[in-house]
C-alpha cells in the first residue's frame, strides 16, 4: 500500500510540475518560437548536453527546446536549494529528460549529481555558476573534458570563474558567456533578480518593506535591480560598494551610499549580491541591530561568513520554514534566510518566465553557434555573438507587439561619412 501511495504522490507531483511548465511556456514566446524552428531543422541532432542549472519551470522549457532540436539533454541542480521537485518529476515522467536533483540535497549529494552528469560523456556543457565546468577540469575528468566541444555559462559568478581559468591557461574548451549578452544581463540580472529577490524575502518572512532600512551589498546589475525594487516597495535603500564608479552611479540613482561598517548599525534587511566571499562577516554581525534579516542573492552562500556567525552564536533555532534565527553572545538576534543561499530561488520560484525567455533563448542559440563553429574556436571565454543578441531582442519586441524605426539610406550614409562638408 505504501508503494501505491508513493506512486500516486509522484504522479500528482509530476502533474503539478507539468502544469507549471506549460504556464511558463505561455510566457516564453521567444524560446517557444526557437523550439518550433529547432523541431523542424534538428540542428542539435544527437548531441549530448549536460546542463547544471536551477531546476525551475523556465529551465524545463529550455531543456524541452534543446530536445526539440534533436539534442539529448540531462540536468542536475546548480544549487542545493533551488530545485523545484515537481518540475524535476515532470521532466522525468512527461518529457523523458533525465534529472539529478532534489530540493535540500546536501553537499555530498550535490557533487555526486554533478559527477553523474559527467558520466554521461557530454559533448556540450551548460552551466550556472561554473561548478560543472570546473569539476570537469579536475584531474580525474581530464580525459572527458577533451571530448567536450564547447560550453555556455549563465551567470556572472560563473563567468568570473571561467575567465580566471582562461587567464591561467587551464580552460580546455571554448565557453560562451551567455550572462554577458545585453539581452540577458540588462533584463534577467536587473529586473529578474530585483523582483524575484523581493518575492523570496516576502515568502520567507512576510515582513513589511515599507519604512525599513534595506541594505544592498553590491551595485552590479543584480544589485541595481534589487535596489530599484526595494525603493519601489517603500524601503529606504542603502548601497555598499567597493567600486567608485558603481558607488557614484548609486548616488546619482538616488540611493544612500556608505561603508558596510556604518550600514550594519542601521540596516533592518541585508542582502548580498557581489559574487565575492565573506561580504558580511563578524565585524558587521556585532554591529547589527536586534532581529535583523540577513540574506544572499548571489550564486554561492560564501558571501555571508557563516562560520563567524556560528562562532558568535549561543542559541540557534528555526523560526520559519526558510528562516534560521541566531542569538548572539551580545543578546541580539540575526535571522538568516535560506541558509545564506539564493533567497529568490530557495524561498521563491526564481525569475519570472517573461525575463528568462530572453536568457534561455540566448542559451539555445549559443549552443547552435558552438556546434556550427566547432573546431574554429579557441579555448577561451567568448561573448554571445552580436547577431544572436540582437535577434533575441528583436524577437522579444515582436512578441510584445512593439515596433521600432530603422535608419534611412541617407542616415546610414551620414553615419559612415567623415569628409568635410558632409556634416
Secondary structure as UniProt FT lines:
FT   HELIX           2..26
FT   HELIX           29..41
FT   TURN            43..46
FT   STRAND          48..53
FT   HELIX           57..68
FT   TURN            69..70
FT   STRAND          72..77
FT   TURN            80..81
FT   HELIX           85..93
FT   STRAND          99..100
FT   TURN            103..104
FT   HELIX           107..118
FT   TURN            119..120
FT   STRAND          124..127
FT   HELIX           131..136
FT   HELIX           139..141
FT   HELIX           142..145
FT   TURN            146..147
FT   STRAND          150..153
FT   HELIX           156..167
FT   TURN            168..169
FT   STRAND          175..177
FT   HELIX           178..180
FT   HELIX           182..184
FT   HELIX           185..192
FT   HELIX           193..205
FT   TURN            210..211
FT   STRAND          213..217
FT   HELIX           221..232
FT   TURN            233..234
FT   STRAND          236..240
FT   HELIX           244..252
FT   TURN            253..254
FT   STRAND          256..257
FT   HELIX           260..266
FT   STRAND          269..272
FT   HELIX           282..285
FT   TURN            286..287
FT   TURN            290..291
FT   STRAND          292..296
FT   HELIX           301..303
FT   HELIX           306..312
FT   STRAND          313..320
FT   TURN            321..322
FT   STRAND          323..328
FT   TURN            329..330
FT   STRAND          333..337
FT   HELIX           338..340
FT   HELIX           343..346
FT   HELIX           353..372
FT   TURN            373..375
FT   STRAND          381..383
FT   HELIX           386..399
FT   TURN            400..401
FT   HELIX           409..416
FT   TURN            420..421
//
